[in-house]
Amino acid sequence: MTRPLVQGLQGRDLSGRDLSGLNLSYANLEGTNLEGAFLQGAMLMGCSLLSSSLKGADLRGANLVGADLSFADCQDTYFTRANLTQTKFLRANLSSADFSYAELTLATLDVAILTKANFTEASLYRTHLRSSHIPEGFFFRANLSNASLMGAHLSGATLRGANLEEADLSEANLEGAHLEDANLSRARLKDALLKGASYDHRTQITLSPSQLASMNKV
């Protein structure tokens, strides 16, 4: 078992601290206050950040592969270009978090709060977002192929140019979502709500007649 390189940080107040570039891999940071902390380029692989607060923290370019941020408060947090492969955000609050250009392959964000989160050109291949709350989420040109979004709340979300090929959107709420130029080839949309969702001639999607009738072609 890999030992943490830094110890004794659990539950401490590190708010506003500059921890940029530090190697904190496998550290126990459960319940730690990292609000507004600077962690650009930090190594946080395998860290336990359960129930920690990273509100407004800057993790641009950080490596959080395999880290656990379940139940964490990550409102307004910057994860731009971070490596979040297999990272767990179960039931985390990620409202207005910035995941643009981040790597989230095989990450778990089930039952997370992601209101107005930004996933511009992020990779969410085979990512789990089941029953997550993502109203007005921004997924412009994001890769969501094979992602699981069963029961997700995506009302008003922007999915323009997104790749949702073979994604599971069963029972998802996509009312008022923007699907122009999106690829939903072979996506599962059983019992999905699409009232008022918009699409155009470039959208690749197969729907039931009732679902298609509820949408707006632009």
N, C-alpha and C positions, 0 to 999 in steps of 0.2 A: 504494500500500500504506500502510495506517495505521501510523504510528510509535508505539511505546509512550510513555506519558507519564512512566513511571518506569523507570529503567534500573539495572543493576548489582546486582540482587537475586538473581540465579541462584545457587543453592547456598548461600545465606546462612542463618544461624541466626536466625530471627525468632520463635522459640517464645515464647509468652506475651505477645507484643507487642500493643499496642492499635492496630489499623489500621482501626478503625471509620470508615466513610464515605469512606475514601480512594478516589481514582480510580487504579486500577492496570491499567486496560484495556490489553490487548495486551502486557503485560509478560511477560518471560521469567522464570518462577519455577520452572523445572525443577530438581528435586532440592532445593528449598528446604525448610527445616524450619519449618513453621508450626504445630507441635503446640501446642494450647491457645491459639492466637492469637485475638484478637477482631476479627472482620471484618464485624460487623453493618452491613448497608446499603452495603458496599463495592462499587465498580464494578470487576468483573473480566472484562469482556467480552473474548472472544478471547484470554484469557491461556493460556499454556502452563504447566501444572502437572504435567507428566509426571514420574512417580516421586517426587513431592513428598510430604511428610508433613503431613497436616492432622488428625492424630488428636486428637479432643476439641476441635477448633477450632469457633468460633461464627460461622457465616455466615448467620444469620437475616436474611432480607430482602435478601440480596446479589444482585447481577446478574452471572451467569456465562454469559450467552448466548454460545454458540459456544466456550466454554473447553474445554481438553483436560486432563482429570484421569486419563488412562489410566495404569494401574499405580500410582496414588497410594494411600497409606494414609489412609483416611478413616474409620477405626473410631471410633464414638461421636461423629461430627461432626454438628453441627446445621445442616441446610439448610432449616429451617422457613420457609415462604413465600418461598423463594429462587426467582429466575427462572433455570431451568436448560434453557431451550429450546435444542435442538441441542447440548447439552453432551455431551462424550464421557467415559465412565467405563470404558473397555474394560479388563477384567481388574483393575479397582480393588478394594481391600478396603474394603467399606462396611458391615461388620458393625455392627449396632445403630445405624446412622446414622438421623437423624430427618429425613425428607422430608415431614412432614405439611404439607398445604396448598401444597406447592411446585408449580411449573409445569415439567414435564418433557417437554413435547411434542417429539417427534422426537429425544429424547435417545438415546444409545447406551450401554447397560449390559451388553453381551454379555460372557459368561464372567466376570462380576463376582461377588464374594462379598458377599451381602446377608443373611446370617443375622440374623434378628430385626430387620431394618430396618423402620422405621415409615413407611408411605405413606398415612396417614389423609387422605382427601379430596384426595389429590394428583391432578394431571392428568398422565396418562401416555399421552395419545393418540398413536398411531403410534410409540410408544417401542419400542426394541429391547432385549429382555432374553433373547436366545437363549443357551441353555446356562448361564444364570446359576444360582447356588446361593443359593436364597432360603428355606430351611426356617424355618418359624415366622414368615415375613414377615407384616406387618400392613397390609392393603389395605382397611380399612373405608371403604366408600363412595368408593373411588378410581375414577377414570375410566381404564380400560385398553382402551377401544374401539380396534379396529384395531391393537392392540399385537402385537408378535411375541415370543412366549414359547416358541418351539419348543425342546424339549429342556430346558426350565427345571426346576429341582428346587424344588418348592413344597410339599413334604410338611409337613403341619401348619399351612399358611398360613391366615390369616383373610382371606376374600374376601367377607365378609358385606356385602350391599348394593352390591357393586362392579359397575361396568359393563364387561363383557368382550365386548360385542357385536362380532362379526366379528373377534375376537382369534384368533391362531394359537397353539393349545396342543398342537399335534401332538407326540407323544412326550414330553410334559411329565409330571412326576411330581406328582400331586395327591393322593397317598395321605394320608388323614386331614385333608384341607383342609376348611375351613368355607365352604360355598357358599350358605348361607341368604340368600334375597332377592337373590341375584346374577342379573345379566342376562347369559346366555351365548348369546343369540340369534345364530344363524349362526356361532358360534365353531367353529373347526376343532379337533377332539379326536381325530383319528385316532391310534390306538396310545397314547393318554394313559392313565396309570395312575390309577385313581380308587378303589382299595380303601379302604374305611373313610371316604371323604369323606362329609360330611353335607350334606343339602339339605332344603328344605321346600316347601310348596305355592306359595310365591312365586318359587322359583327357575325361571328360564326357560332350559331346556337340552334339547337333543336328543341322545340317546345310543343306542348299540347295546344290545340286551338284556343282553349279558354285562357291559357297563360299569355299567348301571343296577342289575343284581343285586348288584354288589360294593359299592354305596353304602348309606348309612344315611339313611333318611327320618326327620326329626324333626318 
